[in-house]
Amino acid sequence: MHRSMFRAAPRHLQSATRLPVATGSSRNASVRGYATAFNWEDPLVASDLYTEEELAIQDTARQYCQERLLPRVLDAYRNENYDRKILEEMGELGLLGSSIEGYGCAGASTVASGLITKEVERVDSGYRSGMSVQSSLAMTGIYEFGTQEQKDRFLPDLAKGKLSGCFGLTEPNHGSDPGSMETVAREHPIKKGYYSLSGAKTWITNSPISDLMLVWAKLESTGKIRGFLVERSRCPPGTLETPPLKNKSALRASITGMIQMDDCPVPKENMFPDVEGLKGPFTCLNSARLGIAFGSMGALEDCLSRARTYALERKQFKGNPLAKYQLIQKKLADAATDAAYGTLAATQVARLKDQGKHSPEMISMVKRQNCDRALHNSRVLQEIFGGNAASDEYHIGRHVANLFVVQTYEGQSDIHSLILGRAITGVQAFV
């Protein structure tokens, strides 16, 4: 276990701690049949399902996110400015590739990894996207399918944030249809022992700053999709370009770009040796989607906290706080309920994953539902602010824009997974 995950982290943030046992005046509640006081930040006491180790990891992640990421986020969102040092900061704490065993990674549970993601997305979905691409997509791909030499070469520096990685699957003409990809890998006509990659990937988080790109391409000789590790430092001028995509309406705190390859040489030892077809990319995406199921709940909880504070402080109509009125209370209660249910569902699937009992359909179900409820509730909570919602001072509008993209970007694949799954049609999903 990465020991920096357990450095002294303050436990002053209530939603990351176990609820106290009722004492003193609250003992009467226990007599009436209530063991603890109600905590709106953890309504169903999900924290009681986590180990002390997982809670310590969550505390470390929350302290970092609130103290180091939150002060940066408004400037980052307004100006589309992603600080490359964030990956190194996360690496120092062991937050990258946290569920991977060895190679300088923390070797934590999937639940702990999800709680990290929840704390990062509590600040911004863009920051979560940058971390997820590094951890769940690039690092997981190498860990699951790479050779021992590839793991030894790349994982330690990726875990520390010294190398930045990205995941090249989506193409300009085939966003939700990766099976129709046009990027091709063929034997290099001049360099022996090399492949030549040509094609384009788009909407790739981290690509403009990536040192290492996990690119999926069809091998010309077999027509099968294979994974290639493209090292920027080994690509001659003109063979690899990664232009940024600017003027986004959401996820502005992350950096997004393209991967453009024109006879880009990649050594054969940088190809994943065994995995073929969509099994490779979908294994990585399933890992990221489970993180999103946790992360979207972090974003919703932040919206709830900000809306609740505003409703208590804003006085309207005879000097009453907005929170006194039932229409406002219902909006807060609905959001708290969906956040509590979504967190429990994500935790259950993460536990099943660690036990080897999960399926892709489970991940698709919980990710799709949590994103839907987070987006719905964040929109409703935004109404509490009235005209003040037009200001980004309250952050909720930024969450709404981010969650809309998070929900829709992979939503089609989630629906496919459910429709094509064994449980519904009897057909193996993603054969």
Residue pairs with C-beta under 8 A, 6 or more apart in sequence:
1 53
1 106
1 107
1 108
2 94
2 98
2 104
2 105
2 106
2 107
2 108
3 94
4 60
4 92
4 93
4 94
5 56
5 57
5 60
5 93
5 94
5 95
5 98
5 106
5 108
6 53
6 56
6 57
6 60
7 60
7 93
9 56
9 59
9 60
9 62
9 63
10 59
10 63
11 17
11 59
13 59
13 62
13 63
13 66
14 39
14 41
14 42
15 39
15 41
15 42
15 47
15 301
16 47
16 55
16 58
16 59
16 62
17 47
17 55
17 59
18 47
18 48
18 55
19 36
19 37
19 39
19 42
19 45
19 47
19 48
20 36
20 37
21 35
21 36
22 29
22 30
22 34
22 35
22 36
22 37
26 37
29 37
36 45
39 45
40 308
40 336
41 301
41 305
42 340
43 336
43 337
43 340
44 340
44 341
44 343
44 344
46 340
46 343
46 344
46 347
47 55
49 344
49 347
50 58
50 111
50 115
50 347
51 109
53 108
53 109
53 112
54 108
54 109
54 111
54 112
54 115
57 98
57 106
57 108
57 112
57 115
57 116
58 112
58 115
58 116
58 118
58 119
60 93
61 93
61 95
61 115
61 116
61 119
61 120
62 119
62 122
64 89
64 90
64 93
64 95
64 119
65 119
65 120
65 122
65 123
65 127
66 123
68 89
69 86
69 120
69 123
69 124
69 127
70 123
72 83
73 123
73 124
73 127
73 253
73 398
74 392
75 81
76 82
76 83
76 124
76 126
76 252
76 253
77 124
77 126
77 252
77 253
77 392
77 398
78 252
78 392
80 246
80 247
80 248
80 252
80 253
80 255
81 253
82 126
82 130
82 209
82 253
82 254
82 255
84 164
84 209
86 127
86 130
86 161
87 96
87 130
87 131
87 134
87 161
87 164
88 160
88 161
88 162
89 161
90 96
90 131
90 161
91 159
91 160
91 161
91 162
92 160
92 161
94 105
94 106
94 159
95 106
95 116
95 120
95 131
95 135
96 105
96 131
96 134
96 135
96 139
96 158
96 159
96 160
96 161
97 103
97 105
97 106
97 134
97 135
97 139
97 140
97 143
97 155
97 158
97 159
98 105
98 106
98 108
98 112
98 113
98 116
98 135
99 105
99 106
99 107
99 108
99 109
99 110
99 112
99 113
100 106
100 107
100 139
100 140
100 143
100 155
100 159
101 107
102 155
103 143
103 151
103 152
103 155
103 156
103 159
104 155
104 156
104 159
104 160
105 139
105 155
105 159
106 112
109 350
109 354
110 290
110 350
110 351
110 353
110 354
111 347
111 350
111 351
111 354
113 135
113 291
113 350
114 290
114 291
114 293
114 294
114 346
114 347
114 350
115 294
116 131
117 128
117 131
117 132
117 291
117 292
117 294
117 295
117 298
118 294
118 295
118 297
118 298
118 301
118 343
119 298
120 127
120 128
120 131
120 295
120 298
121 127
121 128
121 294
121 295
121 296
121 298
121 299
122 298
122 299
122 301
122 302
123 302
124 253
124 398
124 402
125 250
125 251
125 254
125 295
125 299
125 399
125 402
125 403
125 405
125 406
126 251
126 252
126 253
126 254
126 402
127 253
127 254
128 291
128 292
128 295
128 298
129 205
129 251
129 254
129 406
130 205
130 206
130 254
130 255
132 205
132 288
132 291
132 292
132 295
133 165
133 166
133 167
133 205
133 206
133 288
134 158
134 161
134 164
134 165
134 206
135 291
136 284
136 287
136 288
136 291
137 165
137 166
137 167
137 214
137 284
137 285
137 287
137 288
138 158
138 165
138 166
138 167
138 212
138 214
139 155
139 158
139 159
139 165
140 283
140 284
140 287
141 167
141 214
141 227
141 272
141 280
141 281
141 283
141 284
142 150
142 151
142 154
142 155
142 158
142 214
142 229
143 151
143 155
144 275
144 280
144 283
144 284
145 227
145 272
145 273
145 274
145 275
145 280
145 283
146 154
146 229
146 272
147 269
147 272
147 273
149 269
150 229
150 269
150 270
150 272
154 163
154 165
154 212
154 229
157 163
158 164
158 165
158 212
163 211
163 212
164 206
164 209
164 210
164 211
164 212
165 206
165 210
165 211
165 212
165 213
165 214
166 204
166 205
166 206
166 207
166 210
166 212
166 213
166 214
166 259
167 204
167 205
167 213
167 214
167 281
167 284
168 183
168 201
168 204
168 207
168 213
168 214
168 215
168 216
168 230
168 259
169 178
169 181
169 201
169 216
169 281
169 285
170 178
170 201
170 202
170 203
170 204
171 178
171 181
171 182
171 183
171 199
171 200
171 201
171 202
172 200
172 202
173 180
173 182
174 180
174 181
174 182
175 203
176 412
176 413
178 216
178 225
178 278
178 281
179 225
179 278
181 199
181 216
181 217
181 218
181 225
182 199
182 218
183 197
183 198
183 199
183 200
183 201
183 215
183 216
183 217
183 218
183 261
184 197
184 198
184 199
184 217
184 218
184 219
184 220
185 195
185 196
185 197
185 217
185 218
185 219
185 220
185 226
185 228
185 266
185 271
186 195
186 196
186 219
186 220
186 221
187 194
187 195
187 196
187 220
187 221
188 194
188 195
188 196
188 263
188 265
189 196
191 265
193 267
193 268
194 265
194 266
194 267
194 268
195 228
195 265
195 266
195 267
195 268
195 271
196 263
196 264
196 265
196 266
197 215
197 217
197 228
197 230
197 261
197 263
197 264
197 266
198 261
198 262
198 263
198 264
199 217
199 261
200 258
200 259
200 260
200 261
201 207
201 215
201 258
201 259
202 245
202 258
202 259
203 245
203 256
203 409
204 242
204 256
204 257
204 258
204 259
205 251
205 254
205 255
205 256
206 254
206 255
207 213
207 242
207 255
207 256
207 257
207 258
207 259
208 242
208 243
208 244
208 255
208 256
208 257
209 255
210 232
210 242
211 231
211 232
211 233
212 229
212 230
212 231
212 232
213 229
213 230
213 232
213 242
213 259
214 227
214 228
214 229
214 230
214 284
215 227
215 228
215 229
215 230
215 259
215 261
216 225
216 226
216 227
216 228
216 280
216 281
217 225
217 226
217 228
218 224
218 225
218 226
219 225
219 226
222 276
224 276
224 277
225 276
225 277
225 278
225 280
225 281
226 271
226 272
226 275
226 276
226 280
227 271
227 272
227 275
227 280
227 281
228 266
228 270
228 271
228 272
229 266
229 270
229 271
229 272
230 240
230 259
230 261
230 264
230 266
230 270
231 270
232 240
232 242
234 265
234 267
235 264
235 265
236 265
238 262
239 261
239 262
239 263
239 264
239 265
240 259
240 260
240 261
240 262
240 264
241 258
241 259
241 260
242 257
242 258
242 259
242 260
243 257
243 258
243 260
244 255
244 256
244 257
245 256
245 257
245 258
248 256
249 401
249 405
250 401
250 402
250 404
250 405
251 402
251 405
251 406
272 280
278 430
279 430
282 360
282 430
285 410
285 413
286 360
286 363
289 363
289 364
289 367
289 410
289 414
290 346
290 349
290 350
290 353
290 363
290 366
290 367
292 367
292 370
292 371
292 406
292 410
293 342
293 345
293 346
293 349
293 363
293 366
293 367
293 370
293 371
294 343
294 346
294 350
295 406
296 342
296 367
296 370
296 371
296 374
296 403
296 406
296 407
297 339
297 342
297 343
297 346
297 370
297 374
299 374
299 378
299 399
299 402
299 403
300 335
300 338
300 339
300 342
300 373
300 374
300 377
300 378
300 399
301 339
302 395
302 399
303 335
303 377
303 378
303 381
303 382
303 395
303 396
303 399
304 332
304 335
304 336
304 339
304 377
304 381
306 381
306 394
306 395
306 396
307 331
307 332
307 335
307 381
307 382
307 384
307 385
307 396
308 323
308 332
310 322
310 384
310 385
310 388
310 394
311 321
311 322
311 323
311 328
311 332
311 384
312 321
312 322
312 323
313 321
314 321
314 322
315 321
315 322
316 322
322 328
322 384
323 329
323 332
328 384
331 377
331 380
331 381
331 383
331 384
332 381
334 377
334 380
335 377
335 378
335 380
335 381
338 373
338 374
338 376
338 377
339 373
339 374
339 377
341 373
342 366
342 369
342 370
342 373
342 374
345 366
345 369
345 370
346 366
346 370
349 358
349 362
349 363
349 366
352 358
352 362
353 363
359 421
359 422
360 417
360 421
360 429
360 430
361 417
361 418
361 421
361 422
361 423
361 429
363 417
364 413
364 414
364 415
364 417
364 418
365 414
365 418
367 410
367 414
368 407
368 411
368 414
368 415
368 418
371 403
371 406
371 407
371 411
372 407
374 403
374 407
375 400
375 403
375 404
375 407
378 396
378 399
378 400
378 403
379 400
381 396
382 389
382 396
382 397
382 400
383 389
385 394
385 396
388 394
389 396
389 397
390 397
392 398
416 429
417 429
417 430
418 424
419 425
420 427
420 429
420 430
421 427
421 429
422 428
422 429
